[in-house]
Amino acid sequence: MDLRKNLIAVSVIAASTTLAGCGDSDDVSSNDNNTDNSVTAQGRITGFGSIYVSGVRYDTSDANFIVDGQPGNESDLELGKLVTVTGTATNNEGIATSVYFDDDVDGIISEVSLNQKGVGTIKVMGKEVTVDENTLIEFYTTAINTLDEAIYNTSTGVQYIAEVSGYSNGLGNVHASRIEIKSFDPLVHQLEIKGYVTDLSESTNSFMIGEMNIVYGNTTIFDDMTSATLENGLHVEAKGLSFDAQGSLIADEIENETSSGILSGNSDDEYEIEGVVGTVSSESFTLNGLTVHYDQSTLGTNLLVENAIVEVDAYRDSQSRLFADEIERDELDDDYHNGIELKGVVQNYDLTNNTIEVMGNTFQITTSTMIKDEYSQIRYFSLSDISWTAGNHYVEIKAYHDNSGNLLVSKLKYQGISNNETDELEGTLIVDQSGTNVMGIAVDFGSLTPPASGTRVEMEGTYSSGVFTATSLEAEPVDISSSNSNSSS
């Protein structure tokens, strides 16, 4: 297969910034008080060049970077990290004046509970960290290659730490967008945990963040605060190098985080916030630990379901409260989209229209697509970086249908050239008069027993001449309590 005749020397990421009318809108919400398009956006980094956050490409050439509390630059950031960007934006183009990043927790792993697909939870510094199929996990050590191997052993001391970035409720839970595993070096790393102070005890100089007890003393440095201003409900980050005999973190530094991140925005900014819904009431909901208000004029309130991943357009009202204009489902909310996953050979692509064809289906790449090169590890990766010589170029794709029936790509991984890869297909099986298919891809089960229509299937096999022939099959029962429903059992 020779795809060179289709190559257009335009970066697919750069070209995708001109995308219009495909899928959900990424436009910044309109607030009559905002006359200069100023915006504060919090979301995962889905691409570089400069950086892509919440479907907007922000030019960072003149931006001020604060990374883990220190001056930094764009090269300190990676795909999947949750950042806060301030600047201006119109539609899918923006100019960043500042970019802020800080991990939610850096520390020891005490528990790992993941299924065969790597989905489940781990505990880091007492925080429950949710891991899903979209969590990017990177190992920066060759000594281990699984999360189980990184579990803290009291007899050997701290050997490995997990740096977790994601959506935190501030009370002890994080939905991870990225996890980095590193060998612990006390000259380089600190143990860090961020969240709201609870159970403050002045008699014992201690408090809790989630399930982690923090102790402090006369040598503890207080940043942007004093020991006297430490109180329950304050958002702080505690840093240290060791634990005491009871397993409490000995804080070398405690930093006031009240005005950091999304809380640092100006009163007349528009807010673009990506995160996980917490508690929901008739007038407000929590998002990443923040309280966001809404009323009957707010669009998308039917999406306010606990643990749903959403994107919220908001502004500051006359009482300086965050107030939601519109709520949309995030592209990576698998429970809601019930989309398709596949691995196969690229049959065609079109950089002008930002599409790629795999297994006979045309997939649309947008400014929200997370694109990663797992073959040559190019940081500023786009399809134009691939050497389209003759050969089978494999990609992994996660996608879902938008309201217009387009297949939008939420994540794309380039796997390189291979002649002996196994094709993979996962999605909801449909059996009707036209035959058996997954998202319109015809399926031949051969000697395997076909599951019932509506079952979500995960298959390995071979795609040829419009048909996916399955050689292995896993089937999941239909989940009648899907997060698509607002009802409770």
JOLIN-V19947 format. One record per pair of residues at least 24 apart in sequence whose C-alpha atoms are under 8 Angstrom apart, sorted by sequence separation. I is the first residue (numbers start at 1). J is the second residue. D is the distance in whole Angstrom. If there is no record, write none. Layout:
# JOLIN-V19947
[[I	J	D] [I	J	D]]
This chain:
# JOLIN-V19947
[[159	183	6] [160	184	5] [170	194	7] [171	195	6] [214	238	8] [234	258	7] [280	304	7] [303	327	7] [309	333	6] [393	417	5] [394	418	7] [429	453	5] [430	454	6] [442	466	7] [443	467	6] [444	468	6] [445	469	6] [446	470	7] [448	472	8] [451	475	7] [454	478	7] [159	184	5] [170	195	4] [171	196	6] [280	305	7] [301	326	8] [303	328	7] [308	333	7] [392	417	5] [393	418	7] [428	453	8] [429	454	5] [430	455	8] [441	466	7] [442	467	5] [443	468	5] [444	469	5] [445	470	5] [446	471	8] [448	473	8] [158	184	7] [169	195	8] [170	196	6] [280	306	7] [298	324	6] [299	325	6] [300	326	6] [301	327	6] [303	329	7] [391	417	6] [392	418	6] [428	454	6] [429	455	5] [441	467	7] [442	468	6] [443	469	6] [444	470	6] [445	471	7] [277	304	7] [278	305	8] [279	306	6] [298	325	5] [299	326	4] [300	327	5] [391	418	7] [392	419	6] [428	455	6] [429	456	6] [441	468	7] [443	470	7] [26	54	7] [277	305	7] [278	306	5] [293	321	7] [297	325	8] [298	326	5] [299	327	6] [300	328	6] [308	336	8] [391	419	8] [428	456	4] [429	457	6] [26	55	6] [277	306	5] [278	307	6] [292	321	7] [293	322	6] [294	323	6] [298	327	8] [427	456	5] [428	457	6] [26	56	7] [161	191	8] [223	253	7] [225	255	7] [276	306	8] [277	307	5] [292	322	5] [293	323	5] [294	324	5] [426	456	7] [427	457	6] [58	89	8] [150	181	8] [200	231	7] [220	251	6] [221	252	6] [222	253	6] [223	254	6] [224	255	6] [225	256	6] [276	307	5] [277	308	5] [291	322	7] [292	323	6] [293	324	6] [294	325	8] [426	457	6] [427	458	7] [47	79	6] [66	98	8] [69	101	8] [200	232	6] [220	252	5] [221	253	5] [222	254	5] [223	255	5] [224	256	6] [276	308	6] [277	309	6] [292	324	7] [351	383	8] [426	458	4] [45	78	7] [46	79	6] [56	89	8] [63	96	6] [64	97	6] [65	98	6] [66	99	6] [67	100	6] [68	101	6] [69	102	7] [199	232	7] [215	248	6] [219	252	7] [220	253	5] [221	254	6] [222	255	6] [223	256	6] [276	309	5] [277	310	7] [425	458	6] [426	459	6] [13	47	8] [45	79	5] [46	80	6] [62	96	7] [63	97	4] [64	98	5] [65	99	5] [66	100	5] [67	101	5] [68	102	4] [197	231	7] [198	232	5] [213	247	8] [214	248	6] [215	249	6] [216	250	6] [217	251	8] [220	254	7] [222	256	8] [275	309	6] [276	310	6] [424	458	8] [425	459	5] [14	49	8] [44	79	7] [45	80	5] [56	91	7] [57	92	6] [58	93	6] [59	94	6] [60	95	7] [62	97	7] [63	98	5] [64	99	6] [65	100	6] [66	101	6] [67	102	6] [68	103	7] [112	147	7] [197	232	5] [198	233	6] [213	248	5] [214	249	5] [215	250	5] [216	251	5] [274	309	7] [275	310	6] [424	459	6] [425	460	7] [44	80	5] [45	81	6] [56	92	4] [57	93	5] [58	94	4] [59	95	5] [60	96	5] [63	99	7] [112	148	6] [196	232	7] [197	233	5] [212	248	7] [213	249	6] [214	250	6] [215	251	6] [216	252	7] [274	310	6] [275	311	7] [363	399	8] [424	460	5] [44	81	5] [45	82	6] [55	92	6] [56	93	6] [57	94	6] [58	95	5] [59	96	6] [60	97	7] [172	209	7] [173	210	8] [196	233	5] [197	234	5] [212	249	7] [214	251	6] [274	311	4] [331	368	8] [423	460	6] [424	461	6] [44	82	4] [45	83	7] [56	94	7] [58	96	6] [60	98	8] [124	162	7] [171	209	7] [172	210	4] [196	234	5] [197	235	6] [273	311	6] [274	312	6] [422	460	6] [423	461	5] [424	462	8] [17	56	8] [43	82	5] [44	83	6] [112	151	8] [171	210	5] [172	211	7] [196	235	4] [197	236	7] [272	311	7] [273	312	5] [372	411	8] [374	413	6] [375	414	6] [422	461	6] [423	462	5] [17	57	7] [42	82	7] [43	83	6] [111	151	7] [138	178	8] [140	180	7] [141	181	7] [170	210	8] [195	235	5] [196	236	6] [272	312	6] [273	313	7] [369	409	6] [370	410	6] [371	411	6] [372	412	6] [373	413	6] [374	414	6] [375	415	5] [422	462	7] [423	463	7] [42	83	6] [43	84	7] [109	150	7] [110	151	5] [135	176	6] [136	177	6] [137	178	6] [138	179	6] [139	180	6] [140	181	6] [141	182	6] [194	235	7] [195	236	6] [271	312	8] [272	313	5] [273	314	8] [369	410	5] [370	411	5] [371	412	5] [372	413	5] [373	414	5] [374	415	6] [375	416	5] [42	84	4] [108	150	8] [109	151	5] [110	152	6] [135	177	5] [136	178	5] [137	179	5] [138	180	5] [139	181	5] [140	182	5] [141	183	6] [194	236	6] [195	237	7] [271	313	6] [272	314	6] [364	406	7] [366	408	7] [368	410	7] [369	411	5] [370	412	6] [371	413	6] [372	414	6] [373	415	7] [374	416	8] [41	84	6] [42	85	6] [108	151	7] [109	152	6] [130	173	8] [134	177	7] [135	178	5] [136	179	6] [137	180	6] [138	181	6] [139	182	6] [140	183	7] [194	237	4] [270	313	7] [271	314	5] [363	406	7] [364	407	6] [365	408	6] [366	409	7] [369	412	7] [40	84	7] [41	85	5] [108	152	6] [128	172	6] [129	173	6] [130	174	6] [131	175	7] [132	176	8] [135	179	7] [137	181	8] [193	237	6] [194	238	6] [270	314	6] [271	315	6] [363	407	5] [364	408	5] [365	409	5] [40	85	6] [41	86	6] [127	172	5] [128	173	5] [129	174	5] [130	175	5] [131	176	6] [192	237	7] [193	238	5] [270	315	5] [362	407	7] [363	408	6] [364	409	6] [365	410	8] [39	85	8] [40	86	4] [126	172	7] [127	173	6] [128	174	6] [129	175	6] [130	176	6] [131	177	8] [192	238	6] [193	239	7] [269	315	6] [270	316	8] [346	392	7] [363	409	6] [39	86	6] [40	87	7] [127	174	7] [129	176	6] [192	239	4] [268	315	7] [269	316	7] [345	392	6] [346	393	6] [38	86	8] [39	87	6] [191	239	6] [192	240	7] [267	315	8] [268	316	7] [345	393	5] [346	394	6] [38	87	6] [39	88	5] [190	239	6] [191	240	5] [267	316	6] [345	394	5] [346	395	7] [38	88	4] [39	89	6] [108	158	7] [190	240	6] [191	241	6] [344	394	5] [345	395	7] [37	88	5] [38	89	7] [190	241	5] [191	242	8] [343	394	7] [344	395	6] [36	88	7] [37	89	6] [108	160	7] [109	161	7] [343	395	6] [344	396	7] [37	90	7] [107	160	8] [108	161	5] [109	162	7] [267	320	7] [343	396	4] [107	161	5] [108	162	6] [342	396	6] [343	397	6] [80	135	8] [106	161	6] [107	162	5] [186	241	7] [341	396	7] [342	397	5] [80	136	6] [106	162	6] [107	163	7] [274	330	7] [341	397	6] [342	398	7] [79	136	8] [105	162	8] [106	163	4] [341	398	5] [105	163	6] [106	164	6] [340	398	6] [341	399	7] [104	163	8] [105	164	5] [339	398	7] [340	399	5] [103	163	6] [104	164	6] [105	165	7] [339	399	6] [340	400	6] [28	89	7] [103	164	6] [104	165	5] [339	400	4] [28	90	6] [103	165	5] [104	166	7] [338	400	7] [339	401	7] [27	90	7] [28	91	6] [102	165	8] [103	166	8] [337	400	6] [27	91	4] [104	168	7] [337	401	8] [26	91	6] [27	92	6] [170	235	8] [26	92	7] [125	193	7] [104	174	8] [18	92	8] [17	92	6] [17	93	7] [332	410	6] [344	422	8] [331	410	6] [344	423	5] [343	423	5] [344	424	7] [361	441	8] [342	423	7] [343	424	5] [360	441	8] [342	424	5] [343	425	7] [359	441	7] [82	165	6] [107	190	8] [108	191	8] [127	210	6] [341	424	8] [342	425	4] [81	165	6] [82	166	6] [106	190	7] [107	191	5] [126	210	7] [127	211	7] [341	425	6] [342	426	6] [80	165	8] [81	166	7] [82	167	8] [106	191	5] [107	192	6] [126	211	5] [127	212	8] [340	425	8] [341	426	5] [105	191	8] [106	192	5] [107	193	8] [125	211	8] [126	212	5] [340	426	6] [341	427	6] [105	192	5] [106	193	6] [125	212	6] [340	427	5] [104	192	8] [105	193	4] [339	427	6] [340	428	8] [104	193	6] [105	194	6] [338	427	7] [339	428	8] [104	194	6] [338	428	8] [82	177	7] [81	177	6] [80	177	5] [81	178	6] [80	178	5] [340	438	8] [79	178	8] [340	439	7] [175	276	8] [359	463	7] [360	466	6] [359	466	7] [167	275	6] [167	276	6] [169	278	7] [169	287	7] [170	288	7] [171	289	8] [169	288	4] [170	289	5] [344	463	8] [168	288	5] [169	289	4] [167	288	5] [168	289	7] [169	290	8] [44	166	8] [44	177	7] [336	482	8] [335	482	7] [336	483	6] [335	483	6] [336	484	6] [335	484	7] [101	261	8] [100	261	6] [308	483	8] [84	261	6] [83	261	8] [84	262	6] [305	483	7] [86	265	7] [305	486	7] [302	486	8] [134	332	7] [54	272	7] [42	261	8] [42	262	6] [54	274	7] [41	262	7] [40	262	7] [40	265	6] [39	265	8] [40	266	8] [40	269	6] [42	271	8] [43	272	8] [38	268	8] [39	269	5] [40	270	6] [41	271	6] [42	272	6] [43	273	6] [44	274	8] [38	269	5] [39	270	5] [40	271	5] [41	272	4] [42	273	5] [43	274	5] [37	269	8] [38	270	6] [39	271	6] [40	272	6] [41	273	6] [42	274	6] [43	275	7] [37	270	8] [39	272	7] [34	268	6] [33	268	6] [34	269	6] [34	270	7] [31	270	7] [30	270	8] [29	270	7] [28	270	7] [28	272	7] [54	311	8] [92	367	8] [29	313	6] [31	315	7] [28	313	7] [29	314	7] [79	370	8] [29	325	7] [29	326	8] [57	367	7] [55	366	8] [56	367	7] [55	367	5] [56	368	8] [55	368	4] [54	368	6] [55	369	8] [52	367	7] [53	368	7] [52	368	7] [46	368	6] [47	369	8] [46	369	6] [47	370	6] [46	370	4] [47	371	6] [46	371	7] [48	379	7] [49	380	6] [48	380	5] [47	380	7] [48	381	8] [47	381	8] [15	351	7] [15	352	7] [16	354	6] [12	351	6] [15	354	7] [11	351	7] [10	351	7] [6	348	8] [8	350	8] [10	352	8] [12	354	6] [22	364	8] [6	349	7] [7	350	8] [8	351	6] [3	347	8] [6	350	7] [7	351	8] [8	352	8] [22	366	8] [3	348	7] [1	347	8] [19	366	7] [19	367	8] [16	365	7] [17	366	8] [16	366	6] [17	367	6] [16	367	6] [13	367	7] [13	382	6] [12	382	5] [11	382	6] [12	383	6] [11	383	7] [12	384	7] [11	384	6] [10	384	6] [11	385	8] [9	384	6] [8	384	7] [7	384	7] [24	402	7] [23	402	5] [23	403	7] [7	388	8] [23	404	7] [23	406	7] [4	388	6] [22	406	8] [3	388	6] [4	389	7] [23	408	7] [2	388	7] [3	389	7] [2	389	6] [3	390	7] [2	390	5] [1	390	5] [2	391	7] [1	391	6] [1	392	7]]
